[in-house]
Amino acid sequence: MIQAPIGSRATRSARIRSQLGHPVVDADGHWIETAPVMKEFFLDYVKNLGGSELAARFEASGGLDYDDTVLRPWGALSPEQRRAGWVTRPPWWTLPAANTLDRATAHLPGLLAERLDDFGIDFTVLYPSRTLTTPAIREDELRQIACRALNVYHAELYGGHQDRMTPVAMIPMHTPEEAIAEVEYAVNELGLKAIMINGLIHRPIGEDEADGRKGMPNWGSGSGERIDCLGLDSAYDYDPFWAKCVELKVAPASHTPGMGWGSRRSISSYVANHIGSFGASMEALCRGLFLGGVTRRFPELSFGMLEGGVSWACELYAGLVSHWEKRNASSIHELDPARIDGELLLELFNRYGNERMARSGPAIADSFKKLEPAPPLTDEYAACKITRKEDIRELFIPRFYFGCEADDSMVAWAFDSRINPMGAQLRAMFSSDMGHWDVPEMSGILEEAYELVEKGLLDEEGFRDFVMTNPIRFYTSVNPDFFADTRIAEAASMITKES
């Protein structure tokens, strides 16, 4: 029989933490929802808030029972039916099982608080697991009430452990109005200080939003849908919501899955669908926010891109720089077809072309100038107001933070100023992902992350930034008091002053 305390305080992760000389902050841990308890709470909550009719609709839609709404419909189909409808293989067996202690830890905040020292973690920000896609429920009323109920439930469940952990509030983003309503309630009424936004919205093309498919979310964009990245080409102006985040002192973080759209629509393999999926969705959001000028208009606001790693961000940052160098408001005119020298072109075709090419020279010269109509705008960085490449670094590097798991060796790329344009170091954040299948043992997370140092991929200063400085920077970027009254209050205050 297990006797308290559970923690041994003798794990290698605990020893590494004691030798570091600074706290370890987990930017992205996970709780696991306890389905029977939540179901009872939710039905009562929905009934009290919206009445029996709404509660019945909520339950009929599958409610928050992930197995019923996602796994069982796929499992009930024959291979022929899955192929005929090209039904994306959803996740399966994604939670700890044989390691029962870790499984219980992800359900019980009291047990997690007791074991955090074993993990070498001083503070953790916790995100959902089974209900991660709740903000993507398609029916407006159900989506909004489900997010509200989740936020109430988790504020209550984790309220007694503020010194070591905090849950996020789930913010639906289908419209700025619903997002503002929920973030105001979460912060002002529930006292929550971290938020998770739905970073990508799957919207129907060519039809009114209200006529789109109803019920729980599918796994992405098929024909007839587009992805709204909230910044560029969005259906709405989300500036009022970003302004509200600044007012309420919350830094938005996205944890939106990328399965079920693009090339990640295998009907048989979760692995094929999962690899790179968070990176794909985070890249789309980050690219949209940047090119949409959001970081220019809201320089005080930071954005978290979680569980996708950072290698995609290094590539995006480099791509934004290289594209601007060749396609900025000035250099783009080097590519203007009107600048083709027709006489020189004819001379070259006559001299070097075969008989057919020489004979068609005038037509070819004319066609070169008429390949495409003039674009409506020539500066695609206009919303960012980029006048020099250094502007890209200043609008990107301090504004975006990237959640990276312990086994991600590509973290080293983020800190390698030799590779990243203009010597930049991207702000990678230590993210445990505890509670999910890719963490075989919670007490080994920090130990695995520290291999970056042991293998010479990261020095101690870089590791300090990874596991402490960057997570603190992100969560305090608009709220210097985020870590007040927590175990790491003193260290967080020092980082805030340095920033």
Secondary structure per residue as TSV (DSSP state, phi and psi in degrees):
chain	resnum	aa	ss	phi	psi
A	1	M	-	360.0	134.8
A	2	I	-	-73.1	132.6
A	3	Q	-	-115.2	143.1
A	4	A	S	-75.0	148.2
A	5	P	-	-81.1	148.7
A	6	I	-	-66.3	-44.2
A	7	G	-	-65.5	140.9
A	8	S	-	-96.2	-19.7
A	9	R	S	57.4	21.2
A	10	A	-	-124.0	16.4
A	11	T	S	-74.7	160.6
A	12	R	H	-65.5	-35.7
A	13	S	H	-59.6	-41.0
A	14	A	H	-64.7	-38.7
A	15	R	H	-67.8	-40.6
A	16	I	H	-60.9	-44.3
A	17	R	H	-60.0	-41.4
A	18	S	H	-67.3	-25.6
A	19	Q	H	-87.4	-18.0
A	20	L	H	-68.3	-37.7
A	21	G	S	81.3	11.4
A	22	H	S	-152.3	159.2
A	23	P	-	-67.3	163.0
A	24	V	-	-118.7	123.8
A	25	V	E	-114.4	123.3
A	26	D	E	-90.4	111.6
A	27	A	E	-78.0	-13.7
A	28	D	E	-158.8	81.0
A	29	G	E	-96.1	176.6
A	30	H	E	-136.3	136.3
A	31	W	-	-92.4	159.9
A	32	I	-	-112.8	125.6
A	33	E	-	-67.8	136.5
A	34	T	-	-93.2	99.1
A	35	A	H	-53.7	-52.2
A	36	P	H	-61.2	-40.1
A	37	V	H	-66.6	-44.9
A	38	M	H	-65.5	-39.1
A	39	K	H	-61.3	-44.0
A	40	E	H	-63.8	-45.0
A	41	F	H	-61.8	-45.4
A	42	F	H	-65.7	-45.0
A	43	L	H	-63.1	-40.3
A	44	D	H	-65.1	-43.0
A	45	Y	H	-65.0	-47.7
A	46	V	H	-63.3	-39.4
A	47	K	H	-65.0	-42.7
A	48	N	H	-67.8	-35.5
A	49	L	H	-84.4	-40.9
A	50	G	H	-119.7	-1.7
A	51	G	H	91.8	170.4
A	52	S	H	-65.0	-35.3
A	53	E	H	-64.7	-43.7
A	54	L	H	-67.1	-39.4
A	55	A	H	-61.0	-40.6
A	56	A	H	-65.8	-41.7
A	57	R	H	-63.5	-40.1
A	58	F	H	-62.6	-45.6
A	59	E	H	-68.5	-38.5
A	60	A	H	-64.6	-30.7
A	61	S	T	-75.6	-7.4
A	62	G	T	107.9	-13.1
A	63	G	T	54.2	-131.4
A	64	L	T	-105.3	14.9
A	65	D	-	-81.6	95.7
A	66	Y	H	-58.1	-41.0
A	67	D	I	-61.8	-42.2
A	68	D	I	-68.5	-41.1
A	69	T	I	-85.9	-21.1
A	70	V	I	-122.2	-54.6
A	71	L	I	-74.4	-48.1
A	72	R	H	-66.7	-39.7
A	73	P	H	-59.1	-42.2
A	74	W	H	-63.3	-45.0
A	75	G	H	-65.8	-26.4
A	76	A	H	-79.7	-12.3
A	77	L	S	-86.3	148.3
A	78	S	-	-77.2	161.2
A	79	P	H	-54.8	-35.9
A	80	E	H	-67.3	-39.0
A	81	Q	H	-68.3	-38.9
A	82	R	H	-62.6	-41.2
A	83	R	H	-71.0	-39.2
A	84	A	H	-63.9	-39.8
A	85	G	H	-95.9	-1.4
A	86	W	T	43.9	62.3
A	87	V	-	-86.2	117.9
A	88	T	-	-62.0	133.0
A	89	R	-	-66.5	116.7
A	90	P	-	-81.6	174.0
A	91	P	-	-62.8	154.2
A	92	W	-	-154.0	148.6
A	93	W	S	46.8	61.7
A	94	T	-	-108.8	5.8
A	95	L	S	-122.7	151.6
A	96	P	-	-57.0	143.7
A	97	A	-	-133.5	-65.3
A	98	A	S	-60.0	-36.4
A	99	N	-	-85.4	78.5
A	100	T	H	-66.1	-33.7
A	101	L	H	-61.4	-44.7
A	102	D	H	-65.4	-37.1
A	103	R	H	-62.3	-46.5
A	104	A	H	-65.2	-34.9
A	105	T	H	-60.9	-37.8
A	106	A	H	-73.9	-14.5
A	107	H	H	-94.5	-26.8
A	108	L	-	-116.2	105.1
A	109	P	H	-60.4	-32.3
A	110	G	H	-64.3	-42.0
A	111	L	H	-68.4	-40.1
A	112	L	H	-60.8	-45.6
A	113	A	H	-59.0	-37.6
A	114	E	H	-69.7	-28.8
A	115	R	H	-97.9	-8.8
A	116	L	H	-58.0	-35.2
A	117	D	H	-64.1	-35.5
A	118	D	H	-61.8	-33.6
A	119	F	H	-79.7	-11.0
A	120	G	T	74.3	22.9
A	121	I	-	-113.8	128.8
A	122	D	S	-88.3	-36.0
A	123	F	E	-150.3	142.7
A	124	T	E	-135.2	141.2
A	125	V	E	-101.7	125.1
A	126	L	E	-107.6	134.7
A	127	Y	E	-116.9	160.2
A	128	P	-	-73.4	172.7
A	129	S	S	-123.9	-74.6
A	130	R	T	-68.4	-25.7
A	131	T	T	-104.0	20.2
A	132	L	T	-58.4	-31.9
A	133	T	T	-95.6	11.3
A	134	T	G	-54.7	-41.3
A	135	P	G	-66.2	-5.7
A	136	A	G	-102.4	4.7
A	137	I	-	-54.1	134.7
A	138	R	S	-78.0	-33.3
A	139	E	S	-80.6	125.3
A	140	D	H	-54.3	-53.5
A	141	E	H	-64.1	-42.7
A	142	L	H	-66.4	-41.4
A	143	R	H	-59.8	-47.7
A	144	Q	H	-68.0	-41.5
A	145	I	H	-74.1	-30.7
A	146	A	H	-67.6	-43.0
A	147	C	H	-63.5	-42.6
A	148	R	H	-61.4	-45.7
A	149	A	H	-63.8	-42.1
A	150	L	H	-60.2	-43.1
A	151	N	H	-65.4	-40.9
A	152	V	H	-63.1	-45.0
A	153	Y	H	-61.7	-46.8
A	154	H	H	-78.7	-27.3
A	155	A	H	-62.9	-38.4
A	156	E	H	-70.3	-43.7
A	157	L	H	-69.0	-39.5
A	158	Y	T	-102.2	8.6
A	159	G	T	-64.9	-20.6
A	160	G	T	-92.8	7.2
A	161	H	-	-131.6	38.9
A	162	Q	T	-63.3	-23.0
A	163	D	T	-74.5	-18.7
A	164	R	T	-122.6	-16.4
A	165	M	E	-159.4	159.9
A	166	T	E	-149.1	139.0
A	167	P	E	-87.2	157.4
A	168	V	E	-91.0	155.1
A	169	A	E	-92.0	138.3
A	170	M	E	-93.1	122.7
A	171	I	E	-114.9	113.5
A	172	P	-	-72.5	143.5
A	173	M	-	-125.4	19.0
A	174	H	S	-62.0	-31.3
A	175	T	S	-138.6	153.6
A	176	P	H	-60.6	-34.0
A	177	E	H	-64.0	-45.5
A	178	E	H	-69.0	-33.8
A	179	A	H	-65.4	-44.1
A	180	I	H	-63.8	-41.9
A	181	A	H	-60.8	-42.0
A	182	E	H	-76.9	-37.9
A	183	V	H	-68.4	-34.9
A	184	E	H	-64.1	-43.3
A	185	Y	I	-65.9	-44.5
A	186	A	I	-62.1	-42.4
A	187	V	I	-82.2	-49.9
A	188	N	I	-78.3	-35.2
A	189	E	I	-96.4	-40.1
A	190	L	T	-96.8	-16.8
A	191	G	-	76.2	17.8
A	192	L	-	-76.6	148.8
A	193	K	-	-125.5	-1.5
A	194	A	E	-125.6	143.6
A	195	I	E	-131.4	150.0
A	196	M	E	-119.1	116.7
A	197	I	E	-94.9	154.6
A	198	N	-	-81.2	104.8
A	199	G	-	-77.4	-17.7
A	200	L	-	-134.2	133.1
A	201	I	E	-113.6	125.5
A	202	H	E	-87.8	112.0
A	203	R	E	-114.9	144.2
A	204	P	E	-70.0	145.9
A	205	I	S	-97.7	132.9
A	206	G	S	75.6	16.8
A	207	E	S	-149.9	156.4
A	208	D	-	-64.0	144.2
A	209	E	G	-54.7	-39.1
A	210	A	G	-67.1	-18.9
A	211	D	G	-93.9	3.6
A	212	G	S	-70.6	176.6
A	213	R	-	-64.7	142.6
A	214	K	-	-103.7	173.6
A	215	G	S	92.3	-155.5
A	216	M	S	-74.4	159.5
A	217	P	-	-68.2	146.9
A	218	N	-	-89.1	-171.0
A	219	W	S	-98.3	38.2
A	220	G	S	134.8	-162.8
A	221	S	-	-96.7	115.2
A	222	G	-	-106.4	-153.6
A	223	S	T	-66.8	146.1
A	224	G	T	83.6	3.9
A	225	E	E	-127.0	156.2
A	226	R	E	-132.4	162.6
A	227	I	E	-104.7	121.2
A	228	D	E	-93.0	118.4
A	229	C	-	-96.6	12.3
A	230	L	S	73.3	-9.9
A	231	G	S	-122.5	-50.8
A	232	L	S	-105.6	128.5
A	233	D	S	59.7	31.1
A	234	S	-	-74.9	156.6
A	235	A	S	-71.6	-20.5
A	236	Y	S	-134.4	161.9
A	237	D	-	-88.8	109.0
A	238	Y	-	-90.7	5.4
A	239	D	H	-56.2	-38.8
A	240	P	H	-59.8	-33.7
A	241	F	H	-71.7	-44.1
A	242	W	H	-60.6	-39.2
A	243	A	H	-63.4	-37.6
A	244	K	H	-66.8	-35.7
A	245	C	H	-61.9	-41.6
A	246	V	H	-63.8	-45.1
A	247	E	H	-60.9	-42.9
A	248	L	H	-88.5	-3.3
A	249	K	T	64.1	49.9
A	250	V	-	-127.4	134.2
A	251	A	-	-95.4	118.4
A	252	P	E	-71.2	133.3
A	253	A	E	-122.1	139.0
A	254	S	E	-108.0	137.4
A	255	H	-	-132.3	41.3
A	256	T	-	-85.1	125.0
A	257	P	-	-65.6	155.0
A	258	G	-	-118.5	17.5
A	259	M	T	-77.6	148.7
A	260	G	T	92.5	3.5
A	261	W	S	-138.1	163.3
A	262	G	T	65.5	-133.9
A	263	S	T	-89.9	0.9
A	264	R	-	-98.3	62.3
A	265	R	-	-132.6	34.8
A	266	S	-	-61.6	139.3
A	267	I	S	-87.4	-4.1
A	268	S	S	-127.4	-21.2
A	269	S	-	-123.8	111.3
A	270	Y	H	-64.2	-38.2
A	271	V	H	-58.9	-46.4
A	272	A	H	-60.9	-36.1
A	273	N	H	-78.3	-29.4
A	274	H	H	-86.1	-38.5
A	275	I	T	-58.4	123.2
A	276	G	T	75.5	3.0
A	277	S	H	-69.7	-42.7
A	278	F	H	-68.3	-36.8
A	279	G	H	-60.8	-40.2
A	280	A	H	-64.6	-44.2
A	281	S	H	-71.0	-38.5
A	282	M	H	-66.8	-38.3
A	283	E	H	-62.8	-40.9
A	284	A	H	-63.7	-43.9
A	285	L	H	-66.2	-47.5
A	286	C	H	-60.9	-44.6
A	287	R	H	-62.9	-42.3
A	288	G	H	-66.6	-42.5
A	289	L	H	-63.8	-42.7
A	290	F	H	-68.1	-55.1
A	291	L	H	-68.0	-22.1
A	292	G	T	-79.2	-2.1
A	293	G	T	79.3	14.5
A	294	V	H	-65.3	-41.6
A	295	T	H	-71.5	-19.4
A	296	R	H	-75.3	-43.2
A	297	R	H	-78.3	-23.7
A	298	F	-	-129.4	69.2
A	299	P	T	-65.4	-17.6
A	300	E	T	-85.7	-6.8
A	301	L	-	-100.0	135.6
A	302	S	-	-111.0	154.2
A	303	F	E	-125.6	132.6
A	304	G	E	-98.4	132.2
A	305	M	E	-116.9	104.9
A	306	L	-	-104.0	148.0
A	307	E	S	68.8	2.4
A	308	G	S	-98.8	1.0
A	309	G	-	75.4	-163.9
A	310	V	S	-130.3	-10.1
A	311	S	H	-61.9	-38.4
A	312	W	H	-63.1	-33.7
A	313	A	H	-71.6	-37.2
A	314	C	H	-60.4	-42.4
A	315	E	H	-68.1	-40.9
A	316	L	H	-63.9	-46.0
A	317	Y	H	-59.4	-47.0
A	318	A	H	-63.1	-38.8
A	319	G	H	-66.6	-39.1
A	320	L	H	-62.2	-39.0
A	321	V	H	-69.1	-49.7
A	322	S	H	-66.7	-37.1
A	323	H	H	-65.9	-40.3
A	324	W	H	-64.5	-39.7
A	325	E	H	-59.3	-33.3
A	326	K	H	-103.9	-13.1
A	327	R	H	-132.1	28.3
A	328	N	S	-76.2	177.8
A	329	A	T	-58.7	-25.5
A	330	S	T	-94.5	-54.1
A	331	S	G	-67.6	-21.1
A	332	I	G	-60.5	-25.9
A	333	H	G	-73.8	-10.3
A	334	E	G	-66.1	-19.2
A	335	L	G	-103.2	4.6
A	336	D	-	-69.5	118.3
A	337	P	G	-56.0	-25.0
A	338	A	G	-65.4	-16.1
A	339	R	G	-89.6	1.1
A	340	I	-	-65.3	133.0
A	341	D	-	-84.4	99.3
A	342	G	H	-60.2	-40.6
A	343	E	H	-65.7	-44.1
A	344	L	H	-64.5	-39.0
A	345	L	H	-62.8	-45.4
A	346	L	H	-61.6	-43.0
A	347	E	H	-59.9	-43.3
A	348	L	H	-68.5	-38.5
A	349	F	H	-68.7	-37.5
A	350	N	H	-65.8	-37.7
A	351	R	H	-79.7	-38.9
A	352	Y	H	-113.3	-11.8
A	353	G	S	-83.2	157.2
A	354	N	-	-73.4	-176.3
A	355	E	H	-60.2	-41.5
A	356	R	H	-66.7	-42.8
A	357	M	H	-65.2	-43.0
A	358	A	H	-64.5	-40.0
A	359	R	H	-65.3	-32.7
A	360	S	T	-93.8	9.4
A	361	G	H	-51.8	-51.1
A	362	P	H	-59.1	-41.3
A	363	A	H	-66.3	-38.0
A	364	I	H	-64.6	-45.9
A	365	A	H	-59.5	-41.6
A	366	D	H	-66.9	-39.8
A	367	S	H	-67.1	-33.5
A	368	F	H	-60.5	-31.1
A	369	K	T	-87.1	-7.7
A	370	K	T	-121.8	24.2
A	371	L	S	-64.8	-31.6
A	372	E	S	-154.9	154.4
A	373	P	-	-72.8	162.2
A	374	A	-	-63.8	136.4
A	375	P	-	-71.7	152.0
A	376	P	S	-66.7	-25.1
A	377	L	-	-145.8	151.7
A	378	T	S	-111.0	-12.2
A	379	D	-	-110.8	98.0
A	380	E	T	-79.8	0.0
A	381	Y	T	-104.9	13.9
A	382	A	G	-59.1	-40.3
A	383	A	G	-64.1	-26.3
A	384	C	G	-87.3	-14.8
A	385	K	T	55.8	50.8
A	386	I	-	-83.5	122.4
A	387	T	S	-114.4	-14.4
A	388	R	S	-152.2	154.9
A	389	K	H	-63.6	-26.5
A	390	E	H	-62.5	-25.6
A	391	D	H	-61.0	-36.0
A	392	I	H	-62.6	-46.7
A	393	R	H	-58.5	-43.4
A	394	E	H	-72.3	-26.7
A	395	L	H	-91.8	-13.2
A	396	F	H	-106.2	-55.9
A	397	I	T	-59.2	-51.6
A	398	P	T	-80.7	-5.0
A	399	R	T	-101.6	-18.9
A	400	F	E	-118.7	137.1
A	401	Y	E	-126.4	144.6
A	402	F	E	-128.0	118.4
A	403	G	E	-75.3	124.1
A	404	C	E	-127.9	133.9
A	405	E	-	-83.1	166.8
A	406	A	T	-63.4	-29.1
A	407	D	T	-92.4	11.3
A	408	D	-	-92.3	99.3
A	409	S	T	-72.3	-15.7
A	410	M	T	-70.7	-6.3
A	411	V	H	-54.4	-34.7
A	412	A	H	-58.5	-33.6
A	413	W	H	-61.1	-41.1
A	414	A	H	-58.8	-33.8
A	415	F	T	-96.1	1.9
A	416	D	-	-90.2	95.8
A	417	S	T	-70.7	-9.7
A	418	R	T	-74.7	-25.9
A	419	I	T	-98.8	-45.6
A	420	N	S	-70.5	136.9
A	421	P	G	-52.2	139.6
A	422	M	G	59.6	28.3
A	423	G	G	65.6	26.0
A	424	A	-	-74.6	151.7
A	425	Q	-	-120.1	116.9
A	426	L	-	-75.8	153.1
A	427	R	E	-92.4	79.5
A	428	A	E	-76.5	141.2
A	429	M	E	-122.5	135.4
A	430	F	E	-61.7	126.2
A	431	S	-	-134.9	115.4
A	432	S	-	-69.9	-36.1
A	433	D	-	59.5	20.0
A	434	M	T	-57.3	142.4
A	435	G	T	102.2	-8.4
A	436	H	S	-112.1	169.6
A	437	W	T	-63.6	-26.6
A	438	D	T	-85.1	10.8
A	439	V	-	-118.8	92.4
A	440	P	S	-62.5	-32.0
A	441	E	-	-149.8	120.3
A	442	M	G	-61.2	-35.8
A	443	S	G	-71.7	-6.7
A	444	G	G	-103.0	3.7
A	445	I	H	-65.5	-53.9
A	446	L	H	-65.2	-36.7
A	447	E	H	-57.9	-43.7
A	448	E	H	-67.9	-40.9
A	449	A	H	-62.7	-35.3
A	450	Y	T	-70.3	-12.5
A	451	E	H	-60.7	-23.3
A	452	L	H	-57.5	-38.0
A	453	V	H	-77.9	-45.2
A	454	E	H	-63.6	-29.8
A	455	K	T	-90.5	1.5
A	456	G	T	77.0	15.7
A	457	L	S	-83.5	-22.1
A	458	L	S	-145.2	139.0
A	459	D	-	-87.5	174.8
A	460	E	H	-62.0	-35.7
A	461	E	H	-66.2	-42.8
A	462	G	H	-64.3	-39.0
A	463	F	H	-65.6	-38.1
A	464	R	H	-60.3	-44.0
A	465	D	I	-62.9	-39.1
A	466	F	I	-65.4	-48.5
A	467	V	I	-96.1	-9.5
A	468	M	I	-134.0	-61.8
A	469	T	I	-59.7	-49.8
A	470	N	H	-68.4	-43.1
A	471	P	H	-59.8	-40.6
A	472	I	H	-66.5	-43.1
A	473	R	H	-56.3	-44.5
A	474	F	H	-63.6	-54.7
A	475	Y	H	-71.8	-19.3
A	476	T	H	-100.9	3.0
A	477	S	S	-58.7	-35.6
A	478	V	S	-116.6	-4.2
A	479	N	-	-136.6	87.5
A	480	P	T	-58.3	-19.4
A	481	D	T	-98.0	14.4
A	482	F	T	-53.7	-41.3
A	483	F	T	-99.8	13.4
A	484	A	T	-60.8	142.2
A	485	D	T	64.7	22.9
A	486	T	S	-112.7	174.1
A	487	R	T	-62.9	-25.3
A	488	I	T	-109.0	23.2
A	489	A	H	-57.2	-43.5
A	490	E	H	-65.8	-46.9
A	491	A	H	-63.8	-40.1
A	492	A	H	-65.1	-37.2
A	493	S	H	-63.4	-38.7
A	494	M	H	-66.2	-43.8
A	495	I	H	-63.7	-42.0
A	496	T	H	-61.5	-40.6
A	497	K	H	-67.3	-37.0
A	498	E	H	-66.2	-36.2
A	499	S	-	-73.1	360.0
